[in-house]
Amino acid sequence: MKRVAVTGMAGLSPIGLDWPTVEKNLRVRQSGVRIMPGWDIVTDLNTRLGAPLPEFDLPSHYTRKRTRSMGRLGMLATRSAELALQDAGLIDDPVLKSGKTGVAYGSSSGSPPAIGDIGKIMLTNNMDSMNANTYIQIMPHTAAVNVSVFFGICGRLIPTSTACTSGSLAIGFAYEAIKHGQQTVMVAGGAEEISVTQAAVFDTLFATSTMNDAPTSTPKPFDIDRDGMVVGEGAGTFVLEELDYAVARGATIHAEVIGFGTNPDGNHVTQPAAETMAAAMRSALEDADISSGAIGYVNAHGTATDLGDVAETQATLTALKHCVPVSSLKSYMGHTLGACGSLEAWMTIEMLKRDWYAPTINLSNVDPRCAELDYIVGDGRAQQSEYVMNNNFAFGGVNTSLVFRRWG
């Protein structure tokens, strides 16, 4: 079996488009949640809250010809991948087009505006809303394909479209592709663009926060007064490499991926199951060949939903068997859906490198139904850890757990 190194990372998030900005906002407990005025047109929508990206411009080489197959989702995925490849020092490396590099990338859906254009056919009985690229922008594998085409990557393609685990599942499958010798390099991650339709999906389940008069006070993961999630957007990308290859070319190594576990609940589409969540974590620990007590920090899925927080924390205590330090980055940037697994893993590794872990903001009183874990609050936690875990859970009962090891 091959060892797998993380040699490139980048993210576009509601609290920053690079790590220095993200770190600054985490340390000052700055939320990226905002009122979304444009959503007022949906009169029966309860939430008016979202976490959009800060404004940014694509570089000039993102020409119309190169981006016509991309919705905003595809653009976020591709730009994030470019920044990660630059970080890895591989942006112009022949390995990208050699067949030894693959792409694993996901989102919970295609680009919502393009989906709307397709839907208009059913309402108008004509095709005026469509063009030759509409389907390319809505297909579930639009992120993976646009990344591969933009950089000429022709190795293994692994699209993941599993809602909130799309990004973490992509990292896990990419890790396995290298571990088993099928690829030398993998570009992996997840992306999502914000849309009122996504908020509406969770609104119908009474799962969205309605603290519309106090946007930065929500979401409140694990808090007894939490009232639901906030949708966000972004993209996060990893470059993974076979360790010996990375060392031979003198790459900077951020961390090592050593464990991955995934499973379905096999029970209910929207109600989480603590037993199978815990099984996914145990699977990751077994893959990593470490004990449960070795995990020094858990980046939780932490959506601030009633059932989700309780099930996840109980599963974490069951699997890890100790009062592990834990926090939820969704308290800062909302739920970025298909991007959350990769964005949160990126931030987790950056925190691992700096021996500091961000607190969960908006957490004042832990719900007594949540398990007795070490919930990081206040100014965060300065500590050195050898191993950290990143967990994500999705509609459909799709569970993922990733374990990373400090490098150097």
C-alpha positions, 0 to 999 in steps of 0.5 A, a space after each residue: 500500500 502507498 502512503 498519501 501526502 497532502 501537497 496542495 490545498 486551497 479554498 474559497 469560503 464565506 470567511 476568506 479566499 485564502 488561509 491568512 484571511 480565514 485564520 484572521 476571521 477564525 481568531 476574531 470569531 468573525 461570522 460570514 453569515 449575511 441577510 440575503 435581500 434577493 431572497 425576499 421575492 420568495 414570500 413564503 420562505 422562512 429564512 433570509 440568511 445565507 453565507 455567500 463568498 466575498 466578491 472576487 474576480 477570476 483571472 484574465 485567462 478564464 476566457 469566455 471560451 474556457 468558461 462557457 461550460 461552467 456555471 458559477 459552481 464550475 468556476 469555483 471548483 476550477 479556480 480552487 483547484 488551480 490555487 491548490 495546484 499552484 500551492 503544490 507546485 504542479 500547475 505546469 507539471 507534465 504529470 497532470 496530463 500524463 494519465 497518472 493524475 486523476 480528479 475526484 470532485 463533487 457537489 450536491 447538484 449542478 448549477 441552480 440557475 441552469 437547473 432552472 433554465 431546464 425547468 422552464 421548458 416544463 412551464 413554457 413548453 419551449 426551449 428558449 431558456 436553454 443553450 448548448 451548455 445548459 446541461 453541462 452546467 447542471 450535470 452532477 459531475 459538472 465540477 469534476 469534468 470542468 476541472 479535468 478539462 481546464 487542466 487537461 487531466 486525463 487520469 481516473 475521474 471520480 465524480 461525487 454527488 452525495 450532498 453534504 459529503 461530496 467534498 469529503 467523499 472525493 478526498 477519501 476516494 482520491 486517497 484510496 486511488 493513490 493508496 492502491 496504486 491506481 494513480 500517483 496524483 489526485 485533485 480532490 474536493 467539492 464546491 457549491 454555489 449559493 441559491 435560494 432553492 437550497 435554502 428552500 429545500 431545508 426550509 421545507 424540513 423546518 431545518 433552517 435558522 430564522 434568526 433573520 434579525 441577528 444573522 451573525 448570531 446563528 447558526 449555533 451548533 450544539 447549543 440548546 437554543 439552536 434553531 437550524 442551519 444556514 446555507 453557504 457556498 464555496 469550494 475547497 481543493 486538495 492535491 494528494 500525491 503518493 508520498 515517495 513521489 512527493 518527497 522525490 520531487 521536493 514537494 512541501 507536505 502539509 499533512 498525511 491522509 492515513 484513514 478514511 471511512 464511509 458507509 450509508 445508514 441504510 435506514 432513513 433518508 433525512 434522519 441521522 443514525 448515531 450507530 452508523 455514524 460511529 461505524 464510519 469513524 471506527 472504519 477510519 480509525 481501523 484504516 489509519 491503524 491508530 487507537 481511538 484515544 490518539 485523535 486529538 481534535 475532531 472537526 465536526 459536521 455540526 450543522 446546528 440542526 436538532 437531530 443532527 447535532 445530538 446523533 453526531 456527538 453521541 456517535 463521536 463519543 461512542 467511537 472515540 471513547 474519550 472527551 475529545 476536543 471538538 468544534 464546528 466551523 459551520 458556526 462561521 460560514 454556514 453549511 456549504 453543502 457539497 463544499 463543506 467536507 473539503 473546506 473544513 478538512 483544509 481548515 482542519 489541517 491548517 489548524 493542525 499545522 499551527 497547534 491552534 483550533 478554532 472555537 464554535 462561535 454562538 455556542 453558549 449552553 450545550 444541549 444536555 442531549 449532546 454527548 459529553 465532549 470537550 466543546 471548544 469555545 472562547 478564544 479557541 484551543 492551543 494544543 499540539 495534536 498528532 492526529 485529527 479527524 474530520 467528519 461529515 454526514 449527508 442526506 441519504 444517510 451517507 457518512 464520511 470520516 477522514 483522519 490526518 496525521 501531522 507531517 514533520 
